[in-house]
Amino acid sequence: MNDPIAPHILIVDDARDIREPLGQYLRKQGFRTTLAAHAAEARVLAAAGAIHLVILDIMMPGEDGLSLCRHFVAAGGPPVILLTAMAEDTDRIVGLELGADDYIVKPFNPRELLARIRAVLRRVPPVAPALPSGRRRFAGWVHDPARQVLQGAQAEVALTSGENKLLVLFLDRPHQVLSRARLLDLLMGREAKPYDRAIDNRITRLRRKIESDPATPTLLVTDWGGGYRLAADVTDADDAAGVAP
């Protein structure tokens, strides 16, 4: 039986004669593996549990690997190694520009892929821990991470998965300045790319939900040259003194 804390690898390839032997090989090397035959299945499996790395075929029927790679990167997902049978460089270059961490050309030596997997895993931090289940109170809001909602005095506001994770980071570190690079590192489980401004878009969306005036934020404030900071005290909303508004 594989170690339950061993890295968990998602293999996405429509060719059964590739994904199944590869899954068996990696399990023998001490990894946990999950197999998907197409992009739709991969999305469901990736959302269901912590995945440390994705091995992703580019050429698949339906949604191709480049589109799925874009989805994983945009969602702050795990690192991606692309598989391609293409002789040309175009798809590999596009994949790397989208944010893939590495690629290997079919047919490949499993030992070479194993070396690339280990190299990618060495340079990324561990997968972020699961969200806490407890509710917390700040500035008139109660955050319920399990339900992905904010409870206010007169309304309940739904959060996306990305907004929920981002808010947890700030609630864990009230009054602490978090740089873009640090936020991306915590959210994505990998080093932030210098040109990646996705965090600014996430901050803007979250401000629209928690600020009375998002154009002049007073809760999620910008420290120029430093990053972002939650300018509010945070308390446990489930203790004897704290109840939901």
C-alpha positions as CSV (number, residue, x, y, z in Angstrom):
1,M,0.0,0.0,0.0
2,N,1.3,3.5,-0.9
3,D,2.2,5.9,1.9
4,P,-0.9,8.1,2.5
5,I,1.3,11.2,2.7
6,A,3.3,10.4,-0.5
7,P,2.9,12.9,-3.3
8,H,-0.3,12.4,-5.2
9,I,-0.1,12.6,-9.0
10,L,-2.9,13.0,-11.4
11,I,-2.3,11.4,-14.8
12,V,-4.5,12.7,-17.6
13,D,-4.2,10.9,-21.0
14,D,-6.9,9.5,-23.3
15,A,-4.6,6.5,-24.2
16,R,-5.2,3.7,-21.7
17,D,-1.9,2.0,-22.8
18,I,0.0,5.0,-21.5
19,R,-1.9,6.2,-18.4
20,E,-2.4,2.8,-16.8
21,P,1.2,1.5,-17.1
22,L,2.5,4.9,-16.1
23,G,0.2,4.9,-13.1
24,Q,1.5,1.4,-12.1
25,Y,5.1,2.5,-12.6
26,L,4.8,5.6,-10.4
27,R,3.0,3.6,-7.7
28,K,6.0,1.3,-7.6
29,Q,8.2,4.4,-7.1
30,G,6.2,5.3,-4.0
31,F,3.7,7.9,-5.4
32,R,0.0,7.9,-5.1
33,T,-1.7,8.1,-8.5
34,T,-5.1,8.9,-9.9
35,L,-6.0,8.4,-13.6
36,A,-8.2,10.4,-15.9
37,A,-9.1,9.7,-19.5
38,H,-10.2,13.2,-20.4
39,A,-10.2,16.8,-19.2
40,A,-13.7,16.7,-17.7
41,E,-12.9,13.7,-15.5
42,A,-9.6,15.4,-14.5
43,R,-11.4,18.6,-13.4
44,V,-13.7,16.5,-11.1
45,L,-10.8,14.5,-9.7
46,A,-8.6,17.5,-9.1
47,A,-11.4,19.3,-7.2
48,A,-12.1,16.2,-5.0
49,G,-8.7,15.9,-3.4
50,A,-5.2,17.4,-2.9
51,I,-3.1,16.8,-6.0
52,H,0.6,17.5,-5.9
53,L,1.4,17.3,-9.6
54,V,-0.5,16.7,-12.9
55,I,0.9,14.8,-15.8
56,L,-1.1,16.0,-18.8
57,D,-1.3,14.9,-22.4
58,I,-1.7,17.8,-24.8
59,M,-3.5,16.0,-27.6
60,M,-6.9,14.7,-26.3
61,P,-10.4,14.6,-27.8
62,G,-12.7,17.3,-26.5
63,E,-11.0,19.8,-24.3
64,D,-7.2,19.5,-25.0
65,G,-4.4,19.6,-22.6
66,L,-3.4,23.2,-23.2
67,S,-6.9,24.3,-22.2
68,L,-6.8,22.2,-19.1
69,C,-3.4,23.4,-18.2
70,R,-4.7,27.0,-18.5
71,H,-7.5,26.1,-16.1
72,F,-5.1,24.6,-13.5
73,V,-2.8,27.5,-13.6
74,A,-5.6,30.1,-13.4
75,A,-7.2,28.3,-10.5
76,G,-3.9,28.2,-8.6
77,G,-3.6,24.4,-9.1
78,P,-0.7,22.0,-8.8
79,P,2.3,22.0,-11.1
80,V,1.9,20.5,-14.5
81,I,4.2,18.4,-16.7
82,L,2.9,18.2,-20.3
83,L,3.1,15.1,-22.5
84,T,3.3,15.7,-26.2
85,A,3.8,13.6,-29.3
86,M,4.3,16.7,-31.5
87,A,7.6,17.0,-33.2
88,E,7.2,20.8,-33.4
89,D,8.1,23.2,-30.6
90,T,4.9,25.2,-30.9
91,D,2.6,23.3,-28.4
92,R,5.5,22.9,-25.9
93,I,6.3,26.7,-26.0
94,V,2.6,27.6,-25.6
95,G,2.3,25.2,-22.7
96,L,5.3,26.7,-20.9
97,E,3.9,30.2,-21.6
98,L,0.6,29.2,-20.1
99,G,2.4,28.2,-16.9
100,A,3.3,24.5,-17.3
101,D,6.4,23.5,-15.2
102,D,8.0,21.1,-17.7
103,Y,7.2,18.8,-20.6
104,I,8.4,15.5,-22.1
105,V,8.0,14.2,-25.6
106,K,6.3,10.9,-26.4
107,P,7.6,8.2,-26.6
108,F,9.4,8.8,-23.3
109,N,11.5,6.8,-20.9
110,P,9.6,6.4,-17.6
111,R,12.9,7.0,-15.7
112,E,13.3,10.3,-17.4
113,L,9.8,11.3,-16.5
114,L,10.4,10.2,-13.0
115,A,13.4,12.4,-12.8
116,R,11.4,15.4,-14.1
117,I,8.6,14.7,-11.6
118,R,11.1,14.6,-8.7
119,A,12.8,17.8,-9.9
120,V,9.5,19.7,-10.1
121,L,8.4,18.5,-6.7
122,R,11.7,19.5,-5.2
123,R,11.3,23.1,-6.2
124,V,7.7,23.6,-5.1
125,P,6.5,23.9,-1.5
126,P,4.2,21.3,0.0
127,V,0.5,21.5,-0.9
128,A,-1.2,24.0,1.4
129,P,-3.1,22.5,4.3
130,A,-6.9,22.1,4.2
131,L,-9.0,25.1,5.2
132,P,-9.9,25.4,8.8
133,S,-13.5,24.5,9.7
134,G,-14.0,27.1,12.3
135,R,-15.8,30.4,11.7
136,R,-14.1,33.7,12.4
137,R,-15.4,37.2,12.9
138,F,-13.9,40.4,11.5
139,A,-15.2,44.0,11.0
140,G,-18.9,43.0,11.2
141,W,-18.5,39.9,9.0
142,V,-18.5,36.2,10.0
143,H,-16.5,34.0,7.6
144,D,-17.6,30.3,7.3
145,P,-14.9,28.6,5.3
146,A,-16.6,25.2,5.1
147,R,-19.7,26.8,3.4
148,Q,-17.6,29.4,1.5
149,V,-19.8,32.3,2.7
150,L,-19.6,35.6,4.5
151,Q,-22.4,36.4,7.0
152,G,-23.2,40.1,7.5
153,A,-25.8,41.9,9.5
154,Q,-28.4,41.8,6.8
155,A,-27.1,39.5,4.1
156,E,-25.1,36.3,3.3
157,V,-22.5,36.6,0.6
158,A,-21.2,33.6,-1.4
159,L,-17.5,33.3,-2.1
160,T,-15.8,31.5,-4.9
161,S,-13.2,28.8,-4.0
162,G,-10.4,31.2,-4.8
163,E,-11.9,34.1,-2.8
164,N,-12.5,31.7,0.1
165,K,-8.8,30.6,0.2
166,L,-7.5,34.1,-0.2
167,L,-9.7,35.4,2.7
168,V,-8.4,32.5,4.9
169,L,-4.8,33.6,4.3
170,F,-5.6,37.2,5.5
171,L,-7.7,36.0,8.5
172,D,-4.8,33.8,9.5
173,R,-2.5,36.8,9.4
174,P,-4.4,40.0,10.5
175,H,-2.5,43.3,10.2
176,Q,0.4,41.5,8.5
177,V,1.6,42.7,5.1
178,L,1.6,39.9,2.5
179,S,3.4,40.5,-0.8
180,R,2.0,39.4,-4.1
181,A,4.7,36.7,-4.3
182,R,3.9,35.5,-0.9
183,L,0.2,35.3,-1.5
184,L,0.7,33.5,-4.8
185,D,3.1,31.1,-3.1
186,L,0.6,30.3,-0.4
187,L,-2.4,30.0,-2.8
188,M,-0.7,28.1,-5.6
189,G,1.8,26.0,-3.7
190,R,4.6,27.2,-6.0
191,E,6.8,30.1,-6.6
192,A,5.0,33.1,-8.1
193,K,6.1,34.2,-11.6
194,P,7.3,37.8,-11.7
195,Y,4.8,38.8,-14.3
196,D,1.8,37.1,-12.7
197,R,-0.7,39.8,-11.6
198,A,-3.6,37.3,-11.0
199,I,-3.5,38.1,-7.3
200,D,-4.6,41.7,-8.0
201,N,-7.7,40.5,-9.7
202,R,-8.5,38.2,-6.8
203,I,-8.0,41.1,-4.3
204,T,-10.3,43.3,-6.4
205,R,-13.1,40.7,-6.5
206,L,-12.8,40.1,-2.7
207,R,-12.9,43.8,-2.0
208,R,-16.2,44.1,-3.9
209,K,-17.7,41.6,-1.4
210,I,-16.3,42.9,2.0
211,E,-15.8,46.6,1.5
212,S,-18.5,49.2,1.9
213,D,-16.6,51.2,-0.8
214,P,-14.3,48.9,-2.9
215,A,-12.8,52.0,-4.6
216,T,-11.5,53.2,-1.2
217,P,-10.8,50.0,0.8
218,T,-10.5,50.2,4.5
219,L,-10.4,46.4,5.3
220,L,-8.2,44.9,2.7
221,V,-5.7,47.7,2.2
222,T,-2.7,48.2,-0.1
223,D,0.7,48.8,1.4
224,W,2.5,50.5,-1.5
225,G,5.7,48.7,-2.3
226,G,4.8,45.9,0.1
227,G,1.6,44.1,-0.7
228,Y,-1.8,43.8,1.0
229,R,-2.9,43.8,4.6
230,L,-6.2,42.9,6.5
231,A,-6.7,46.0,8.7
232,A,-9.1,44.3,11.1
233,D,-9.0,42.3,14.3
234,V,-10.0,38.6,13.9
235,T,-11.8,36.6,16.6
236,D,-13.3,33.1,16.9
237,A,-17.0,33.3,16.0
238,D,-17.8,29.9,17.6
239,D,-16.6,30.6,21.1
240,A,-19.0,31.3,24.0
241,A,-18.9,35.1,23.3
242,G,-19.2,34.9,19.5
243,V,-22.3,34.2,17.6
244,A,-23.2,34.8,14.0
245,P,-24.8,38.2,13.3
